[in-house]
């Protein structure tokens, strides 16, 4: 476990290989509902200093959905994309200038359904840092680089129960500096963090 923790801290090849193995062998939740639109996001990992980091974006107040929220790069599937992986990579390029050829896709997390009625498929990817990001002034207000170690700090995480319609739901939240990650992004993030905290390939 100590070796895994060290690899995680330094974003070493063993850490990436372990994530790839977990994602390739686990039973991924796939949601099929023709009445809901499809979307995809990229969970972008990179090594900075002595830690793995994740890129998040803060959306502008002019976008159609999730104004001002912290999100992963991503968006709605376009028929021209042909596949959801292409959607995630295209949107990452359009939003933050991350070139498709610079991203190594490691695997996929579970599908989720958002309150705006999208089925979102998350792809985990790795890229080299530093990177010449170019932010879309229309969609992205800020780029946020968060160390994985900070997200794993117990003081960073909170959850509460809410009533939505007739159902009870658990809402997750992560706080990094002045930023609060919640909603669908927090649900995807929790999937990923639970996976690396409890690495199993079966």
C-alpha positions in Angstrom: 0.0 0.0 0.0 2.9 2.3 0.7 4.3 1.7 -2.7 1.0 2.4 -4.3 0.7 5.7 -2.3 4.2 6.7 -3.4 3.4 6.0 -7.0 0.2 8.0 -6.7 2.0 11.0 -5.2 4.5 11.1 -8.0 2.1 10.0 -10.8 4.5 7.3 -11.7 4.1 4.7 -14.5 3.1 2.0 -11.9 0.2 4.3 -10.8 -1.0 4.9 -14.3 -0.7 1.2 -15.2 -2.7 0.3 -12.1 -5.5 2.7 -13.0 -5.5 1.3 -16.5 -5.7 -2.3 -15.1 -8.6 -1.4 -12.8 -10.6 0.4 -15.4 -10.1 -2.3 -18.0 -11.2 -5.2 -15.7 -14.0 -3.7 -13.6 -17.7 -4.0 -14.5 -18.5 -0.5 -15.7 -22.0 0.8 -15.2 -23.5 1.6 -18.7 -26.7 3.5 -18.9 -28.9 3.2 -22.0 -31.9 5.5 -22.3 -32.8 6.7 -25.8 -34.9 9.5 -24.3 -31.8 11.2 -22.7 -29.0 13.0 -24.6 -25.5 11.7 -24.4 -22.4 13.6 -23.2 -18.8 12.9 -22.3 -16.2 14.4 -20.1 -12.4 14.1 -19.8 -10.8 13.5 -16.3 -7.4 14.9 -17.2 -4.4 13.8 -15.1 -0.9 15.2 -15.2 2.2 15.2 -13.1 3.2 18.6 -11.6 6.0 18.7 -9.0 5.7 15.8 -6.7 2.0 15.1 -7.2 -0.6 13.9 -9.7 -3.0 16.7 -10.5 -6.5 16.9 -12.2 -7.6 19.7 -14.4 -11.0 21.3 -13.7 -12.6 24.2 -15.4 -14.8 26.9 -13.9 -17.6 27.6 -16.4 -18.6 31.1 -17.4 -22.0 32.7 -16.5 -22.9 32.8 -20.2 -23.0 29.0 -21.0 -26.3 27.3 -21.3 -25.9 24.7 -18.6 -24.2 24.7 -15.2 -23.3 28.4 -15.1 -20.3 29.2 -12.9 -19.8 25.6 -11.8 -16.6 23.6 -11.5 -16.6 20.9 -14.2 -14.4 18.5 -16.1 -13.8 19.5 -19.8 -16.6 18.0 -21.8 -19.9 18.4 -23.5 -22.7 17.0 -25.6 -22.2 14.2 -28.1 -22.3 15.3 -31.8 -23.1 12.8 -34.5 -20.0 13.8 -36.3 -18.0 12.6 -33.3 -19.0 9.0 -34.0 -18.0 7.9 -30.5 -18.1 9.4 -27.0 -14.3 9.3 -26.6 -14.1 11.7 -29.5 -16.7 13.9 -27.8 -14.6 14.2 -24.7 -11.4 14.9 -26.6 -13.1 17.4 -29.0 -14.6 19.3 -26.1 -11.3 19.4 -24.2 -9.7 21.0 -27.2 -12.5 23.5 -27.7 -12.6 24.5 -24.0 -9.0 24.4 -22.9 -6.9 23.9 -26.0 -5.8 20.4 -25.0 -4.9 18.6 -28.3 -6.4 15.1 -28.9 -3.0 13.7 -29.9 -1.5 14.9 -26.5 -3.9 12.9 -24.4 -3.5 9.2 -23.6 -6.8 7.7 -22.7 -6.4 5.3 -19.8 -10.0 4.1 -19.4 -13.6 4.9 -18.6 -15.6 5.4 -15.4 -19.3 4.6 -14.8 -22.0 6.5 -16.7 -24.0 8.9 -14.7 -27.2 10.9 -15.3 -27.2 14.6 -14.5 -30.1 16.6 -13.2 -30.2 18.3 -16.6 -31.0 14.8 -18.1 -27.8 13.9 -19.8 -26.1 10.6 -19.7 -22.4 11.4 -19.1 -19.6 9.0 -19.9 -16.3 10.0 -18.2 -12.9 9.2 -19.8 -9.7 9.3 -17.8 -6.7 10.7 -19.7 -3.1 11.6 -19.1 -1.1 14.4 -20.7 2.3 16.0 -20.2 2.8 19.2 -18.2 3.5 22.1 -18.5 1.0 22.6 -21.3 0.1 25.7 -23.4 -3.6 25.8 -22.5 -5.9 28.1 -24.5 -9.2 28.8 -22.7 -12.5 29.4 -24.5 -13.5 32.9 -23.4 -17.2 31.9 -24.0 -17.2 28.7 -22.0 -14.4 28.8 -19.5 -13.8 31.5 -16.9 -10.8 29.7 -15.1 -8.6 26.7 -15.3 -8.1 25.0 -11.9 -5.2 22.5 -11.3 -5.9 20.4 -8.2 -3.5 18.0 -6.6 -5.0 14.5 -6.1 -3.5 14.4 -2.6 -5.6 17.5 -1.6 -8.7 15.8 -2.8 -8.0 12.8 -0.7 -7.7 14.9 2.4 -10.7 14.1 4.6 -11.2 17.8 5.4 -11.7 18.4 1.7 -14.8 16.1 1.4 -18.4 16.5 2.6 -21.7 14.9 1.9 -25.3 15.6 2.8 -28.7 14.0 2.2 -31.3 15.9 0.2 -34.8 15.2 -1.1 -35.3 15.5 -4.9 -38.9 14.9 -5.8 -39.8 11.7 -3.9 -36.3 10.4 -3.6 -33.5 10.8 -1.1 -30.1 11.6 -2.6 -26.6 12.0 -1.3 -24.9 15.1 -2.5 -21.1 15.1 -2.5 -18.8 18.1 -2.4 -15.0 18.7 -2.4 -13.5 22.0 -1.5 -10.1 23.1 -2.8 -9.0 26.6 -1.7 -12.0 28.8 -2.6 -13.5 26.3 -5.1 -16.3 23.9 -4.4 -16.7 20.9 -6.6 -20.2 19.4 -6.5 -23.0 18.0 -8.5 -22.2 15.6 -11.4 -18.5 16.5 -11.3 -18.2 15.5 -7.6 -20.0 12.2 -8.4 -17.5 11.4 -11.1 -14.6 12.6 -9.0 -15.7 10.4 -6.1 -15.8 7.3 -8.4 -12.2 8.0 -9.4 -10.9 8.8 -5.9 -12.6 5.7 -4.4 -11.0 3.6 -7.1 -7.5 4.8 -6.4 -7.9 4.6 -2.6 -9.1 1.0 -2.8 -7.2 -0.4 -5.8 -8.7 -3.7 -6.9 -8.7 -5.3 -10.4 -11.5 -7.7 -9.7 
